[in-house]
Structure formats: C-alpha cells, structure tokens
Amino acid sequence: MSQIKAIIGLGNPGADYDATRHNAGAWLVESLARDHHAALRPERKFLGLYAKITLAGQDLHLLYPQTFMNKSGGSVAALAKFFKLAPEELLVAHDELDIAPGTARYKQGGGHGGHNGLRDIIAALGNAKDFHRLRIGIGHPGEARQVVNYVLGRPGKAERTAIDAALDEVERTLPDAVAGDWAKAMNRLHSFKA
C-alpha cells in the first residue's frame, strides 16, 4: 500500500460553516496543524489553506480547500499537480452520513457515494478513484430530504465530543497510515468507538 504524502480535509470556508457537520474533514486538518505547531495559511495556487508538517519522519502536506465543498476538486488537483502526487498518495478526510458519530473508517478507492466533494475530486483527478479516504461518522438524520440541513447544521455537544474523540483516535493511527501500514492503522481505528 502506498504512503500518504498529503491529507486533505473537506469542508466549507467561513465562520458560518466552521462548526457544521459537513466540516468534519476540515476539523482533522485543523487539529493536525495545531498539534504540530503549524499554521494553515492561505495559498492561492492551491485555492485553500495549506501547511506542511512532519509525521512519522515524513513531510506531509495539509490542505483545507476554500472553494466550497462541491468544488473541492480544483484545490486537490492543484496540490497534487504542484507536488507531483499520485492519487494513491492522497488521503481525503470527509464527513460520512452512513457511519455513527464517534467512529471513523479508512477506505481506498470506490465511488463518491453521493458526496459532492468526493464527486468533484474524482472528476478533477481525471476520474481517478484510488485515493484514500477517511470517512468521519456524523450519522444520518433519517430521511433523505433532511440531509442538506443536517450536514449544514451543528452537532449537539455529545455528538461533537464523540466526533472529536474519533478524530483523536485517527491522529493516533496516522503514523502507521502515513508509513503505508494500512492493516495496522485500520485494525486500530476500525475497532474504536467513542
């Protein structure tokens, strides 16, 4: 399995969206930057906030696209092109309706599952689907027509605590994932439940 050279956290830019469920991927990138004393700074050529950290002895690019979720692909493709990164060297962190809060799952490849950020990234990478994903559980509102308001809503306190606990566990598994030891990273993360 390939080593990860960039982690992209999906979300919508701006204070109105910072604390919404749709920004769960961005929360991870913000937390990684903070924990490694790196500042996410606007980088125009990547259409997003960018920082570089060292994890497991390896340089790792962090990106939080500022293009709005549905147009994330341009930002991801710009980063990948600039640093000559293959799709399988990318880890895209995103909110996942089909997983309960307090859980997160690694996955490589697959479709977009109706997630507009993933859909746009796949298209922008020339239909390449074999990038890694980190699916961060936010739960489902129960009815399809409620999904938009749900993902753009803020989680309750207990729900956010559970999501944050899952993100903390993700950070503990990232050294293995970044090094390419996906079996070890998955075994640990997939057995965790906040």
Number of C-alpha atoms within 10 A of each C-alpha: 12 17 17 26 21 25 26 28 26 30 29 27 18 10 8 10 17 17 19 20 29 27 25 29 25 28 24 27 26 20 16 22 20 12 11 12 11 17 15 19 12 16 14 11 10 22 19 25 21 22 20 16 18 11 16 12 10 14 14 17 20 27 30 32 28 21 18 17 22 16 19 28 23 19 24 29 20 17 24 19 12 10 11 11 15 16 21 20 21 25 24 25 28 29 26 25 22 13 16 18 27 23 26 30 21 20 16 17 14 13 14 14 11 8 15 15 22 24 20 19 25 24 14 18 19 9 12 16 20 17 21 22 22 22 21 31 24 27 20 17 14 10 8 9 9 11 14 11 11 21 22 17 15 17 18 9 9 11 18 19 15 20 26 21 19 24 26 14 20 25 18 14 19 19 18 20 24 25 18 16 16 21 12 12 21 20 13 15 22 14 10 16 15 16
